[in-house]
Amino acid sequence: MPETRARGSCLCGSAVYAVDPAGGNFQYCHCSRCRKTGGAAHAANLIVPAGQFSWVEGEQHVCQYEHSSATRYCNAFCSICGSKLPWRSRDGKWMIVTAGTLDDDPGLCPARNIFWGDHAPWLRSPDELPKFDDYPPR
């Protein structure tokens, strides 16, 4: 694997990976499948060639669900804590890294929104909302 610049893991730390994000595509996906499996307004995904990704430990804890009617969608998660985890595309060429599981800064920021036509109607930009460093005052 090329020089690894970022590591990531699941919530319980059982599955750990390393990724070289160089040249990757970082994007927000607003499709209904990503919203449902992530429980959020969108998924933040870093897509890299498969050779730029490796499991450091705990790959045996990764479960993968492939939706039968979706050629470019999958849901991978830790069998112990349930955290979403990176998954390999069906053709084996790409790894889709669930950016929320990154422990290190990948040195990239999301560059686009995809499936915007399917975005949650209640979505608001974080810039439109009040910001607190901790819980808001009562």
C-alpha positions in Angstrom: 0.0 0.0 0.0 1.3 3.5 -0.7 2.2 5.8 2.1 -0.6 5.6 4.6 -1.8 9.0 5.8 -4.9 8.2 7.8 -6.3 5.5 10.1 -9.8 4.8 11.1 -11.7 2.4 13.3 -15.2 1.4 14.6 -16.6 2.7 17.9 -15.3 -0.3 19.9 -11.9 -0.4 18.2 -12.2 -4.0 17.1 -11.9 -3.1 13.4 -9.0 -0.8 12.4 -8.0 0.3 8.9 -5.4 2.4 7.1 -6.0 4.5 4.0 -4.0 6.7 1.7 -6.5 9.4 0.7 -4.4 10.8 -2.1 -6.4 11.3 -5.3 -9.6 10.1 -3.6 -13.1 11.5 -4.2 -14.6 12.9 -1.0 -18.3 13.6 -1.3 -21.6 13.7 0.6 -24.2 11.2 -0.7 -27.9 12.2 -0.1 -29.5 9.0 -1.5 -32.2 7.4 0.6 -30.1 4.2 1.1 -27.2 6.2 2.7 -29.6 8.2 4.8 -31.4 5.1 6.1 -28.2 3.1 6.9 -26.5 6.1 8.4 -29.4 7.6 10.3 -28.3 11.0 9.1 -29.1 13.6 6.4 -26.3 12.2 4.2 -23.2 10.0 4.2 -19.7 11.4 4.0 -17.7 9.0 1.8 -14.1 9.1 0.7 -13.7 6.8 -2.3 -10.2 5.5 -3.0 -8.7 2.8 -5.2 -8.7 -0.5 -3.3 -4.9 -0.7 -3.3 -4.8 2.5 -1.1 -6.8 0.8 1.7 -6.0 -2.0 4.1 -7.4 -3.6 7.2 -4.9 -3.3 10.1 -6.9 -5.5 12.4 -10.4 -6.9 12.9 -11.4 -7.5 9.3 -13.2 -10.6 10.6 -15.6 -8.4 12.5 -16.8 -6.6 9.3 -20.2 -7.6 8.0 -21.4 -6.5 4.6 -24.9 -6.1 3.3 -25.4 -5.8 -0.4 -28.8 -4.5 -1.5 -29.9 -6.7 -4.4 -31.2 -3.9 -6.6 -28.3 -1.5 -6.1 -25.1 -1.9 -8.1 -23.2 0.9 -6.3 -24.4 0.6 -2.8 -23.4 -1.5 0.2 -23.6 -1.3 4.0 -20.7 -2.6 6.0 -20.6 -2.5 9.8 -18.8 -3.9 12.8 -20.4 -7.1 14.1 -19.6 -6.1 17.7 -20.6 -2.4 18.0 -22.6 -1.8 14.8 -20.5 1.1 13.6 -20.6 1.7 9.9 -17.3 0.7 8.2 -15.6 1.0 4.8 -16.7 -1.3 2.1 -15.3 -2.6 -1.2 -17.2 -2.0 -4.4 -18.7 -5.0 -6.1 -16.1 -4.9 -8.9 -13.3 -4.8 -6.2 -11.7 -1.7 -7.6 -12.7 0.9 -5.0 -13.0 1.2 -1.2 -15.8 3.5 0.0 -14.5 4.9 3.3 -17.2 6.1 5.7 -15.5 9.3 6.7 -17.1 9.5 10.1 -14.9 6.5 11.1 -11.6 8.2 10.3 -9.5 8.8 13.4 -7.1 11.0 11.5 -7.5 14.0 9.3 -7.4 12.7 5.7 -6.1 16.0 4.4 -9.2 16.3 2.1 -12.6 17.9 2.4 -15.8 16.9 0.7 -15.9 18.4 -2.8 -19.5 17.8 -3.9 -23.0 16.6 -3.0 -24.4 13.6 -5.0 -28.0 12.5 -5.2 -29.1 16.0 -4.1 -32.5 15.5 -5.7 -33.1 12.8 -3.0 -31.9 15.0 -0.1 -33.9 15.1 3.2 -36.4 17.9 3.1 -35.5 18.9 6.7 -31.8 19.3 5.9 -30.3 22.6 7.0 -26.8 23.8 6.4 -24.7 23.7 9.7 -23.9 27.4 9.0 -27.5 28.3 9.4 -27.7 26.8 12.9 -26.4 28.0 16.3 -23.1 26.5 17.4 -22.0 25.2 20.8 -18.7 23.7 21.9 -20.7 21.4 24.2 -24.3 20.9 25.2 -26.4 24.1 24.7 -27.5 26.0 27.8 -30.9 25.0 29.1 
